[in-house]
Amino acid sequence: MSNTPDVVRTVKELRGITAEWRRDGEASALIPTMGALHEGHLSLIDLAHEHADRSVVSIFVNPKQFSPAEDLATYPRDEEGDLEKLYERDADLVYIPDGPEMYPPDFSTSIGVEGMSQSLCGASRPHFFGGVATVVAKLLIQAQCDYAVFGEKDYQQLLVVRRMARDLNIPTEILGAPTVREDDGLAMSSRNQYLSRQDREMAPHLYAVLENVAESIRAGVAVGKALHEGVQVLAQAGFDVDYLELRDGRTLEPIDALTESSGRIFAGAYLGKTRLIDNIAV
């Protein structure tokens, strides 16, 4: 490997470097990832550099957010390729802890964010946001950065992390970055690699339906009717729809009318064996 950024694998090494940055008066931003990096991840580094002098990208496939039936063992991993991409994007530091560094054998603490973590993806994946909140809290405390950047494709996750950081008085500002899409509208995701050729051709219909439902609601169609028609279109296209809902973009509470500018449509669906999620503002 010819060109790579600096890599650390322990909390001690990570804290030593971020502490040095603070002593030099440099602000830093953390970008937590599970690797298998794509342009969506790399765009988070760009936003980090708009706010901070230094960037830290963490790569850790977090076992606590996978159920026993999910794809932990087969989740895409490409450390060498990730490091090359991060070098090209001018990441300052990459933190790659192993399992015992993140979760020692006697680790016994978990964090739950009640309310907003229990709907949408949380309803069908009840284990998920507890695992996310726990690992992100650890990463924020380990890195002690001024900012942390999360993509809006995982909008529910972004709000859960913000609430967790607020409730626990973690002094890291949580930034949201716009969803990055393929040319055909599909939201970028590491799991898109799982899509068969046929499913990949069909996958952009999820975003198209979100756009159509939003347009219908703006035009005055009843929310329930617009969502029901969207579910039907997705089902006819071969999607197994988990949810398609209009929620308040600040609280994730269900809403049945656009009374303010905070409405957001959320979708979760399977295409073949691949779970896709997406959301857009209305």
C-alpha positions as CSV (number, residue, x, y, z in Angstrom):
1,M,0.0,0.0,0.0
2,S,1.6,3.2,-1.1
3,N,-0.3,6.1,0.5
4,T,-2.3,5.8,3.7
5,P,-3.2,8.2,6.5
6,D,-1.9,7.7,10.1
7,V,-3.6,4.7,11.8
8,V,-4.1,4.1,15.5
9,R,-5.7,1.0,17.1
10,T,-5.9,1.8,20.8
11,V,-7.7,4.4,22.9
12,K,-4.4,5.5,24.4
13,E,-2.9,6.3,21.0
14,L,-6.1,8.1,19.8
15,R,-6.4,10.3,22.9
16,G,-2.7,11.2,22.8
17,I,-3.1,12.6,19.3
18,T,-6.4,14.4,19.8
19,A,-5.1,15.9,23.1
20,E,-2.1,17.2,21.2
21,W,-4.4,18.8,18.6
22,R,-6.3,20.5,21.5
23,R,-3.1,21.8,23.0
24,D,-2.2,23.3,19.6
25,G,-5.6,25.1,19.5
26,E,-6.9,22.8,16.7
27,A,-10.6,21.7,16.6
28,S,-11.2,18.1,15.6
29,A,-14.1,16.2,14.1
30,L,-14.9,12.4,14.4
31,I,-16.5,10.5,11.5
32,P,-17.7,7.1,12.9
33,T,-18.0,4.4,10.2
34,M,-18.2,0.6,9.9
35,G,-15.8,0.7,6.8
36,A,-16.6,-0.4,3.3
37,L,-16.3,3.3,2.5
38,H,-18.1,4.9,-0.4
39,E,-18.7,8.5,-1.5
40,G,-21.4,9.0,1.1
41,H,-18.8,8.4,3.9
42,L,-16.2,10.5,2.2
43,S,-18.5,13.4,2.0
44,L,-18.7,13.4,5.8
45,I,-15.0,14.2,5.8
46,D,-15.6,17.2,3.6
47,L,-18.2,18.5,6.1
48,A,-15.9,17.8,9.0
49,H,-13.2,19.9,7.4
50,E,-15.6,22.8,7.0
51,H,-16.0,22.9,10.8
52,A,-12.7,21.6,12.2
53,D,-9.0,21.7,11.6
54,R,-8.5,17.9,12.0
55,S,-10.5,14.8,11.2
56,V,-10.6,11.3,12.7
57,V,-12.4,8.5,10.8
58,S,-13.2,5.5,12.9
59,I,-13.7,2.0,11.4
60,F,-15.3,-0.6,13.5
61,V,-18.0,-3.1,12.6
62,N,-20.1,-3.0,15.8
63,P,-21.4,-6.4,16.8
64,K,-23.9,-4.9,19.3
65,Q,-26.1,-3.4,16.5
66,F,-26.5,-6.8,14.7
67,S,-29.0,-9.5,15.8
68,P,-27.9,-13.1,15.5
69,A,-29.8,-13.4,12.3
70,E,-28.2,-10.4,10.6
71,D,-25.1,-10.0,8.5
72,L,-22.3,-9.4,11.0
73,A,-20.1,-12.2,9.6
74,T,-20.6,-11.1,6.0
75,Y,-20.7,-7.3,6.4
76,P,-18.4,-5.8,3.7
77,R,-14.8,-5.2,5.0
78,D,-12.0,-3.7,3.0
79,E,-9.4,-2.0,5.3
80,E,-6.7,-1.5,2.6
81,G,-9.2,0.0,0.2
82,D,-10.7,2.2,2.9
83,L,-7.3,3.6,3.9
84,E,-6.4,4.4,0.3
85,K,-9.7,6.3,-0.1
86,L,-9.1,8.2,3.2
87,Y,-5.6,9.2,2.1
88,E,-7.0,10.6,-1.1
89,R,-9.7,12.6,0.9
90,D,-7.1,14.0,3.4
91,A,-8.3,12.3,6.5
92,D,-5.8,13.2,9.3
93,L,-6.2,10.0,11.4
94,V,-7.9,6.7,11.2
95,Y,-8.9,4.8,14.4
96,I,-9.4,1.1,13.9
97,P,-9.9,-0.7,17.2
98,D,-10.4,-4.4,17.4
99,G,-13.2,-6.1,19.4
100,P,-11.5,-6.4,22.8
101,E,-10.3,-2.8,22.6
102,M,-13.9,-1.6,22.2
103,Y,-15.6,-4.2,24.3
104,P,-13.3,-5.9,26.9
105,P,-14.3,-9.4,28.0
106,D,-16.1,-8.2,31.1
107,F,-17.9,-5.3,29.3
108,S,-21.4,-5.0,30.9
109,T,-22.8,-1.5,30.0
110,S,-25.4,-0.6,27.5
111,I,-27.1,2.7,26.6
112,G,-30.7,3.0,25.5
113,V,-32.5,6.0,24.1
114,E,-36.2,5.6,24.8
115,G,-38.9,6.9,22.6
116,M,-37.4,7.9,19.2
117,S,-35.4,4.7,19.0
118,Q,-38.4,2.4,19.3
119,S,-40.3,3.3,16.0
120,L,-39.4,3.0,12.3
121,C,-36.2,0.9,12.1
122,G,-36.3,0.4,15.9
123,A,-39.7,-1.4,15.7
124,S,-38.4,-4.2,13.5
125,R,-34.8,-4.1,14.8
126,P,-35.3,-3.6,18.6
127,H,-31.6,-4.3,19.3
128,F,-30.2,-1.8,16.8
129,F,-30.3,1.6,18.4
130,G,-29.1,0.4,21.7
131,G,-26.0,-1.0,20.0
132,V,-25.5,2.2,18.1
133,A,-26.0,4.5,21.1
134,T,-23.5,2.4,23.1
135,V,-20.7,2.3,20.5
136,V,-21.2,6.0,19.5
137,A,-21.0,7.1,23.2
138,K,-17.8,5.1,23.6
139,L,-16.3,6.6,20.4
140,L,-17.2,10.2,21.4
141,I,-15.7,9.7,24.8
142,Q,-12.6,7.9,23.4
143,A,-11.9,10.6,20.7
144,Q,-13.0,13.7,22.7
145,C,-13.5,15.6,19.5
146,D,-15.3,18.9,19.1
147,Y,-17.6,17.6,16.4
148,A,-18.9,14.3,15.1
149,V,-20.5,13.9,11.7
150,F,-23.3,11.5,10.7
151,G,-25.2,11.2,7.4
152,E,-28.8,12.1,7.0
153,K,-29.5,8.8,5.1
154,D,-29.6,7.3,8.6
155,Y,-31.8,10.2,9.9
156,Q,-33.3,8.3,12.8
157,Q,-29.8,7.3,13.9
158,L,-28.7,10.9,13.7
159,L,-31.5,12.0,16.0
160,V,-30.9,9.2,18.4
161,V,-27.2,10.1,18.6
162,R,-28.0,13.7,19.2
163,R,-30.4,12.9,22.0
164,M,-27.9,10.5,23.6
165,A,-25.1,13.1,23.5
166,R,-27.4,15.7,24.9
167,D,-28.8,13.5,27.7
168,L,-25.3,12.3,28.8
169,N,-23.7,15.8,28.6
170,I,-21.1,14.7,26.0
171,P,-19.7,18.0,24.8
172,T,-19.4,16.9,21.1
173,E,-21.5,18.8,18.6
174,I,-23.4,16.3,16.4
175,L,-23.5,17.4,12.7
176,G,-25.8,16.0,10.0
177,A,-24.6,15.7,6.4
178,P,-26.9,15.5,3.4
179,T,-27.6,12.1,1.8
180,V,-25.4,11.3,-1.1
181,R,-27.0,9.5,-3.9
182,E,-26.1,7.5,-7.0
183,D,-26.9,9.2,-10.4
184,D,-30.2,7.2,-10.4
185,G,-31.2,8.4,-7.0
186,L,-30.4,5.4,-4.8
187,A,-29.0,6.5,-1.5
188,M,-25.4,5.3,-1.1
189,S,-24.9,2.4,1.4
190,S,-22.3,-0.2,2.0
191,R,-25.1,-2.8,1.9
192,N,-25.9,-1.9,-1.7
193,Q,-23.1,-4.3,-2.6
194,Y,-25.6,-7.1,-1.7
195,L,-28.1,-6.2,-4.4
196,S,-28.3,-8.5,-7.4
197,R,-28.1,-6.9,-10.8
198,Q,-31.8,-7.0,-11.2
199,D,-32.5,-5.7,-7.7
200,R,-30.0,-2.9,-8.2
201,E,-31.9,-1.8,-11.3
202,M,-35.1,-1.7,-9.2
203,A,-33.7,-0.1,-6.0
204,P,-33.9,3.5,-7.2
205,H,-37.7,3.1,-7.1
206,L,-37.6,3.6,-3.4
207,Y,-36.4,7.1,-3.7
208,A,-38.8,7.8,-6.6
209,V,-41.7,6.7,-4.5
210,L,-40.6,9.0,-1.6
211,E,-40.5,11.9,-4.0
212,N,-43.9,11.1,-5.5
213,V,-45.5,10.7,-2.1
214,A,-44.0,14.0,-0.9
215,E,-45.3,15.7,-4.1
216,S,-48.8,14.3,-3.5
217,I,-48.9,15.5,0.1
218,R,-47.7,18.9,-0.9
219,A,-50.5,19.0,-3.5
220,G,-53.1,18.3,-0.8
221,V,-53.6,14.6,-1.0
222,A,-54.4,13.1,2.4
223,V,-51.3,11.8,4.1
224,G,-52.8,8.3,4.8
225,K,-53.9,8.0,1.2
226,A,-50.6,9.1,-0.3
227,L,-48.6,6.7,2.0
228,H,-51.0,3.8,1.2
229,E,-50.5,4.4,-2.5
230,G,-46.8,4.5,-2.1
231,V,-46.7,1.2,-0.3
232,Q,-48.8,-0.4,-3.1
233,V,-46.4,0.9,-5.7
234,L,-43.4,-0.4,-3.9
235,A,-45.0,-3.8,-3.3
236,Q,-45.9,-4.1,-6.9
237,A,-42.3,-3.4,-7.8
238,G,-41.1,-6.3,-5.6
239,F,-40.3,-4.5,-2.3
240,D,-41.2,-6.0,1.0
241,V,-42.1,-2.8,2.8
242,D,-41.3,-2.5,6.5
243,Y,-42.6,1.0,6.9
244,L,-43.5,4.2,4.9
245,E,-44.4,7.0,7.2
246,L,-44.6,10.7,7.7
247,R,-42.9,11.9,10.9
248,D,-41.9,15.1,12.5
249,G,-38.3,15.6,11.5
250,R,-37.3,16.8,14.9
251,T,-39.0,14.4,17.3
252,L,-40.0,11.4,15.0
253,E,-43.5,11.7,16.3
254,P,-46.1,10.6,13.7
255,I,-48.0,13.4,12.0
256,D,-50.9,13.3,9.7
257,A,-50.8,16.7,8.1
258,L,-48.1,19.3,7.1
259,T,-48.6,22.1,9.6
260,E,-44.9,23.1,9.7
261,S,-41.8,22.6,7.6
262,S,-40.4,19.8,9.7
263,G,-42.2,16.9,8.0
264,R,-40.1,14.0,6.8
265,I,-41.0,10.8,5.0
266,F,-39.2,7.6,6.1
267,A,-39.1,4.3,4.3
268,G,-37.6,0.9,5.2
269,A,-38.0,-2.0,2.8
270,Y,-36.3,-5.2,1.7
271,L,-35.4,-5.8,-1.9
272,G,-34.5,-9.5,-2.1
273,K,-32.4,-10.0,1.0
274,T,-31.1,-6.5,1.1
275,R,-32.6,-4.0,3.5
276,L,-32.8,-0.4,2.2
277,I,-33.7,2.7,4.1
278,D,-34.2,6.3,2.9
279,N,-35.9,9.5,3.9
280,I,-36.6,12.9,2.5
281,A,-38.0,16.2,3.8
282,V,-41.5,17.2,2.7
